[in-house]
């Protein structure tokens, strides 16, 4: 019935309006947080650049580079994959893109008969690989939107342990690099051994450390700084991933809000059409009833049988009624 259909459409419109309020609120929250995340990512870059310069200066001062983190990349038999995803969804293709890139790396290692270690960051990555029975060496979660340097230090300690003691010949980092608010890119980069070994091995700029003396020694300082360098690189990747996640969520929630508004407009038009059809049907029923009543109110004489006279009184009663009663 039109009335029932109209009620159903009204309920659907109300439900979509409530959903629109939620997506709009999430869009505004993500837009607020992504600015702060972008600022944090920009503020972390100078630290990484300066610690890289310090390591090069130490090498120029005569520090030896015979360190496990700087060993040359030889034949790879075991690969480590560190995947940075999010703890929550509703971020468009952010999680699926980075997870699929990590899965391709694992499949490539399998096709070459290589073993692998998997480290997941974020509940979405852990849930995906655990559901598909991938062995996970270590998982971290609960800080994807707001990572701290302490989180990066914990992850870096586990990754270094896999590299130095776990038998991994190469460790790749899979994350989403933040380019701008409208552009993010999934990248797969070699994390360990460090990619900057060539410049360090060459000694960097020998004049940069001419006026410095290192205590206890340049080798000891380099030994202490290399883990910090790994932590800074991982921290920068975590901040990039957090900014990318929030930017993707903002775009996804804006698209959801726009789609909800379009759906509300379509449902409203349909409801108005159903209501107009109901009103038209009611008007036609009223007109039909009025015509039926007008037919029933026709001349009663036309309803008498043909053999009956139109005068309802018999002849002798009619004449008597006309002259009055006999009073004699």
Number of C-alpha atoms within 10 A of each C-alpha: 7 15 10 9 12 19 12 13 18 14 11 16 21 13 13 18 16 13 15 21 13 14 22 19 15 19 23 13 14 22 18 13 17 22 15 13 23 21 12 17 21 14 12 15 14 11 15 20 13 12 16 19 16 19 24 25 24 30 24 23 23 13 22 17 20 12 13 14 20 18 14 16 12 8 8 12 15 18 22 28 27 22 25 28 30 26 20 15 15 17 20 18 14 25 24 16 16 23 24 14 17 26 17 12 19 20 14 12 18 13 9 9 11 14 14 23 21 21 22 26 23 21 20 20 26 24 13 15 16 12 9 8 9 14 12 15 14 15 16 18 18 14 16 24 23 16 18 13 15 11 19 20 18 12 22 21 14 15 25 20 13 20 21 14 9 14 15 23 21 22 24 20 20 27 29 27 22 22 13 12 17 11 11 19 16 19 15 19 13 15 20 24 22 19 15 11 16 12 14 22 16 13 20 20 17 15 10 15 17 11 6 10 11 14 9 8 14 20 20 14 16 23 18 11 17 19 16 16 22 22 24 23 20 21 25 23 21 28 28 22 30 30 32 31 31 27 28 26 26 28 19 20 23 19 16 20 23 15 14 21 16 12 16 20 13 13 17 17 12 14 20 14 13 18 16 13 13 16 13 12 13 12 12 12 12 12 12 12 12 12 11 11 11 10 10 10 8 10 9 8 10 9 8 11 9 9 6 8 11 11 8 8 11 9 10 9 9 13 11 11 11 9 8 9 8 6 4 3
